[in-house]
């Protein structure tokens, strides 16, 4: 049975996934939600909305109904995680009309949240995810293979100090080891000098391969034959 804390956490993940699917940026999400709820006659405080986004509380039924209508998702999915529906998730959907809502074929699959040591060994042992000892199983808001897994970011090497995509410490990233990796992709790679994996940007330049941090304070790593790519990042969730 799922405890209350996990229920609140998973609700926050679904809320952020729906906001992402609607193109609503991380910064200012609370203000956007309050604006929409006010326009629908459901007025909530900034503190309450912040708790929803942080996984500290789940809205009451009137707010859930208003949020679902605004985001174009089923209230049952937003509240309980059943019948996932998003309005427009570019490149990942095959839309069909069902009761005037656009249903997306990508479902919120649950993947294991594993350790960085497990991720470092992934290339060597290719374990079956069902056999992994996971910290927990978390819903993934994007399409991912059955071999997919999640990691919690440690450190600030992938934190952007300027504009652009950032993966701060504590962010949860979703990794698909079955996808081909291209220049510029965010990847997980094993390092021969460590039992753990590393999270970097994969770069090809002049016939050589590199692992580049987003944070310029960290060095670029030139890949050797001993290093392996263990998966491509397909999504991320950052708590407020």
GIRAJO-V214755 format. One record per backbone hydrogen bond with DSSP energy under -1.0 kcal/mol. NH is the residue of the N-H (numbers start at 1). CO is the residue of the C=O. E is the energy in kcal/mol with one decimal. If there is no record, write none. Layout:
# GIRAJO-V214755
nh | co | e
NH | CO | E
NH | CO | E
This chain:
# GIRAJO-V214755
nh | co | e
7 | 3 | -2.1
8 | 4 | -2.4
9 | 5 | -2.2
10 | 6 | -2.9
11 | 7 | -2.2
12 | 8 | -2.2
13 | 9 | -1.9
14 | 10 | -2.2
15 | 11 | -2.6
16 | 12 | -2.6
17 | 13 | -2.4
18 | 14 | -2.5
19 | 15 | -2.2
20 | 16 | -2.8
21 | 17 | -2.4
22 | 18 | -1.2
23 | 20 | -1.8
24 | 19 | -2.6
29 | 26 | -1.5
32 | 28 | -2.0
33 | 29 | -2.5
34 | 30 | -2.4
35 | 31 | -2.2
36 | 32 | -2.1
37 | 33 | -2.8
38 | 34 | -2.5
39 | 35 | -2.0
40 | 36 | -1.3
41 | 38 | -1.5
42 | 37 | -3.6
49 | 45 | -2.0
50 | 46 | -2.5
51 | 47 | -1.7
52 | 48 | -1.7
53 | 49 | -2.3
54 | 50 | -1.8
56 | 51 | -2.8
57 | 51 | -1.2
64 | 60 | -2.5
65 | 61 | -2.4
66 | 62 | -2.0
67 | 63 | -2.9
68 | 64 | -2.5
69 | 65 | -2.1
70 | 66 | -2.1
71 | 67 | -2.6
72 | 68 | -1.3
73 | 68 | -1.8
78 | 74 | -2.3
79 | 75 | -2.8
80 | 76 | -2.4
81 | 77 | -2.0
82 | 76 | -1.1
92 | 89 | -2.0
98 | 101 | -1.9
101 | 98 | -1.2
103 | 96 | -2.1
109 | 107 | -2.0
111 | 138 | -2.7
113 | 136 | -3.2
114 | 150 | -2.4
119 | 115 | -2.0
120 | 116 | -1.8
121 | 117 | -1.4
125 | 121 | -2.4
126 | 122 | -2.3
131 | 128 | -2.1
132 | 129 | -1.2
134 | 132 | -1.0
135 | 113 | -2.6
138 | 111 | -2.7
140 | 109 | -3.8
148 | 145 | -1.9
149 | 175 | -2.2
150 | 112 | -3.0
151 | 173 | -2.2
153 | 171 | -3.4
159 | 156 | -1.5
167 | 158 | -2.6
170 | 153 | -2.7
171 | 168 | -2.2
172 | 237 | -2.9
173 | 151 | -2.7
174 | 235 | -2.7
175 | 149 | -3.5
176 | 232 | -2.9
184 | 202 | -3.4
185 | 182 | -2.1
187 | 200 | -3.1
188 | 231 | -2.5
189 | 198 | -2.5
190 | 228 | -2.7
191 | 196 | -1.0
194 | 191 | -1.5
197 | 116 | -1.2
198 | 189 | -2.6
200 | 187 | -2.0
201 | 212 | -2.8
202 | 185 | -3.3
203 | 210 | -2.4
205 | 208 | -2.6
208 | 205 | -1.8
210 | 203 | -2.9
211 | 221 | -3.1
212 | 201 | -3.2
215 | 157 | -2.7
218 | 215 | -1.8
221 | 211 | -2.7
223 | 209 | -2.8
227 | 224 | -1.1
230 | 188 | -3.6
232 | 176 | -2.1
233 | 186 | -2.8
234 | 174 | -2.8
237 | 172 | -2.8
